[in-house]
Amino acid sequence: MVNFNNRQAVFQGMEYLKAHGCRRIVYFQNAEAIYNFRARREAFLEYLNRNPEISGSFWETGNEREEIERRAEEYFTRCDVLPDAVFLENFLVSVGTAQSLMKLGISVPDQISLLGIDAIPDTVLLPYKLTHFEVPHKKRSVLMAELLLELMNRPDDGFGRMVLVNEKMAEGNSVKG
């Protein structure tokens, strides 16, 4: 199995937000519970437990872009005070959240910081460039093929291995100062 190093990305992202003055952070998640998303959520909780000066919470946004946009808008309109930052679970959550913020006239990064995992497609036009962790899909595919060839060339011993691919942060301008 070849997987993105979710834990490392979340920890690095939270440290980045913390270094930029963000102390109140909400994690926008969709309704899926696949391995990568569960690992990211667990890492977020672990980070909060290790850093009591950071307050954090989860908000479920749903799975489809329209639903994510609606649920994000619902979250922001309910807030008495906006969080300092939103940690975005994946590109779909990033797109839906961005749409709701633009609709509500909430400025990124002036009023709220955003940091996500996975790039927003180039076809989505935003007034900012999202700071995010790039998921190396091509690298994962090549490694998976290499592991499969390795497995085919040795007797089946009943064991496989898991390889974690480290993240690469793409720094945009969606996080305050």
VENSUL-V113723 format. One record per residue. N is the residue number from 1. SS is DSSP state (H for helix, E for strand, C for the rest). PSI is psi as a letter, one per 40 degrees, with the letter a starting at -180 (999 if undefined). OMEGA is omega in degrees with one decimal (NA if undefined). Layout:
n=N ss=SS psi=PSI omega=OMEGA
n=N ss=SS psi=PSI omega=OMEGA
This chain:
n=1 ss=C psi=h omega=176.5
n=2 ss=E psi=h omega=-176.8
n=3 ss=E psi=i omega=172.8
n=4 ss=E psi=i omega=-179.7
n=5 ss=C psi=g omega=-175.1
n=6 ss=H psi=d omega=-177.1
n=7 ss=H psi=d omega=-179.1
n=8 ss=H psi=d omega=179.8
n=9 ss=H psi=d omega=-179.3
n=10 ss=H psi=d omega=179.3
n=11 ss=H psi=d omega=179.5
n=12 ss=H psi=d omega=178.7
n=13 ss=H psi=d omega=178.8
n=14 ss=H psi=d omega=177.0
n=15 ss=H psi=d omega=178.1
n=16 ss=H psi=d omega=178.6
n=17 ss=H psi=d omega=178.6
n=18 ss=H psi=d omega=179.9
n=19 ss=H psi=d omega=179.2
n=20 ss=C psi=e omega=172.6
n=21 ss=C psi=e omega=-179.6
n=22 ss=C psi=h omega=-178.8
n=23 ss=C psi=d omega=177.9
n=24 ss=E psi=h omega=-171.9
n=25 ss=E psi=h omega=175.1
n=26 ss=E psi=i omega=-179.6
n=27 ss=E psi=h omega=177.5
n=28 ss=E psi=h omega=-179.2
n=29 ss=E psi=i omega=172.4
n=30 ss=C psi=a omega=-173.3
n=31 ss=C psi=e omega=179.8
n=32 ss=C psi=i omega=178.7
n=33 ss=C psi=f omega=178.5
n=34 ss=C psi=i omega=-175.0
n=35 ss=H psi=d omega=-176.9
n=36 ss=H psi=d omega=-178.3
n=37 ss=H psi=d omega=177.4
n=38 ss=H psi=d omega=-179.5
n=39 ss=H psi=d omega=179.2
n=40 ss=H psi=d omega=179.7
n=41 ss=H psi=d omega=178.3
n=42 ss=H psi=d omega=179.1
n=43 ss=H psi=d omega=178.0
n=44 ss=H psi=d omega=177.9
n=45 ss=H psi=d omega=178.8
n=46 ss=H psi=d omega=178.9
n=47 ss=H psi=d omega=179.9
n=48 ss=H psi=d omega=179.5
n=49 ss=H psi=d omega=-179.7
n=50 ss=H psi=e omega=-175.2
n=51 ss=C psi=g omega=-175.0
n=52 ss=C psi=e omega=178.1
n=53 ss=C psi=e omega=178.0
n=54 ss=C psi=h omega=174.0
n=55 ss=E psi=i omega=-177.2
n=56 ss=E psi=i omega=177.7
n=57 ss=E psi=i omega=178.4
n=58 ss=E psi=i omega=172.4
n=59 ss=E psi=h omega=179.3
n=60 ss=E psi=h omega=-175.3
n=61 ss=C psi=e omega=-174.7
n=62 ss=C psi=a omega=-172.5
n=63 ss=C psi=d omega=-177.6
n=64 ss=C psi=i omega=-175.1
n=65 ss=H psi=d omega=-179.0
n=66 ss=H psi=d omega=179.4
n=67 ss=H psi=d omega=178.3
n=68 ss=H psi=d omega=179.0
n=69 ss=H psi=d omega=-179.4
n=70 ss=H psi=d omega=-178.7
n=71 ss=H psi=d omega=176.2
n=72 ss=H psi=d omega=177.8
n=73 ss=H psi=d omega=177.4
n=74 ss=H psi=d omega=179.6
n=75 ss=H psi=d omega=-175.1
n=76 ss=H psi=d omega=-180.0
n=77 ss=H psi=d omega=177.1
n=78 ss=H psi=d omega=-175.1
n=79 ss=C psi=h omega=169.0
n=80 ss=C psi=d omega=177.4
n=81 ss=C psi=h omega=178.5
n=82 ss=C psi=i omega=172.1
n=83 ss=C psi=i omega=176.8
n=84 ss=C psi=d omega=-175.2
n=85 ss=E psi=i omega=171.3
n=86 ss=E psi=h omega=173.4
n=87 ss=E psi=h omega=-172.4
n=88 ss=E psi=h omega=-170.8
n=89 ss=C psi=d omega=-178.7
n=90 ss=C psi=i omega=-174.0
n=91 ss=H psi=d omega=-179.8
n=92 ss=H psi=d omega=175.9
n=93 ss=H psi=d omega=178.2
n=94 ss=H psi=d omega=-178.6
n=95 ss=H psi=d omega=-179.9
n=96 ss=H psi=d omega=179.0
n=97 ss=H psi=d omega=179.0
n=98 ss=H psi=d omega=179.6
n=99 ss=H psi=d omega=-179.0
n=100 ss=H psi=d omega=179.1
n=101 ss=H psi=d omega=178.5
n=102 ss=H psi=d omega=179.6
n=103 ss=H psi=d omega=-178.6
n=104 ss=H psi=e omega=-178.9
n=105 ss=C psi=f omega=178.1
n=106 ss=C psi=h omega=-173.4
n=107 ss=C psi=h omega=173.7
n=108 ss=E psi=h omega=0.7
n=109 ss=C psi=e omega=-175.4
n=110 ss=C psi=d omega=-177.7
n=111 ss=C psi=d omega=-179.0
n=112 ss=E psi=i omega=177.1
n=113 ss=E psi=i omega=177.3
n=114 ss=E psi=h omega=174.2
n=115 ss=E psi=h omega=-174.3
n=116 ss=E psi=i omega=173.2
n=117 ss=E psi=h omega=-178.8
n=118 ss=C psi=i omega=-174.8
n=119 ss=C psi=i omega=170.5
n=120 ss=C psi=h omega=179.7
n=121 ss=C psi=i omega=-179.1
n=122 ss=C psi=e omega=-179.0
n=123 ss=C psi=e omega=178.2
n=124 ss=C psi=h omega=-177.9
n=125 ss=C psi=h omega=-180.0
n=126 ss=C psi=i omega=178.3
n=127 ss=C psi=e omega=177.9
n=128 ss=C psi=i omega=176.3
n=129 ss=C psi=h omega=-175.1
n=130 ss=C psi=h omega=168.5
n=131 ss=E psi=h omega=-173.5
n=132 ss=E psi=i omega=173.2
n=133 ss=E psi=h omega=179.3
n=134 ss=E psi=h omega=175.2
n=135 ss=C psi=h omega=-174.9
n=136 ss=C psi=g omega=-176.0
n=137 ss=H psi=d omega=-179.1
n=138 ss=H psi=d omega=179.8
n=139 ss=H psi=d omega=178.5
n=140 ss=H psi=d omega=-179.0
n=141 ss=H psi=d omega=179.1
n=142 ss=H psi=d omega=178.9
n=143 ss=H psi=d omega=178.9
n=144 ss=H psi=d omega=178.0
n=145 ss=H psi=d omega=178.3
n=146 ss=H psi=d omega=178.3
n=147 ss=H psi=d omega=178.1
n=148 ss=H psi=d omega=176.9
n=149 ss=H psi=d omega=177.9
n=150 ss=H psi=d omega=179.8
n=151 ss=H psi=d omega=179.9
n=152 ss=H psi=d omega=-176.8
n=153 ss=C psi=e omega=176.8
n=154 ss=C psi=i omega=178.4
n=155 ss=C psi=i omega=-179.9
n=156 ss=C psi=h omega=179.0
n=157 ss=C psi=e omega=178.4
n=158 ss=C psi=e omega=-178.6
n=159 ss=C psi=i omega=171.8
n=160 ss=C psi=a omega=174.4
n=161 ss=C psi=i omega=177.4
n=162 ss=C psi=h omega=178.4
n=163 ss=E psi=h omega=176.6
n=164 ss=E psi=h omega=178.7
n=165 ss=E psi=h omega=-178.4
n=166 ss=C psi=i omega=-177.3
n=167 ss=C psi=i omega=172.3
n=168 ss=E psi=h omega=-179.5
n=169 ss=E psi=h omega=173.6
n=170 ss=E psi=h omega=-175.8
n=171 ss=C psi=h omega=176.3
n=172 ss=C psi=a omega=178.6
n=173 ss=C psi=f omega=-178.2
n=174 ss=C psi=e omega=177.6
n=175 ss=C psi=h omega=-179.7
n=176 ss=C psi=i omega=172.2
n=177 ss=C psi=999 omega=NA
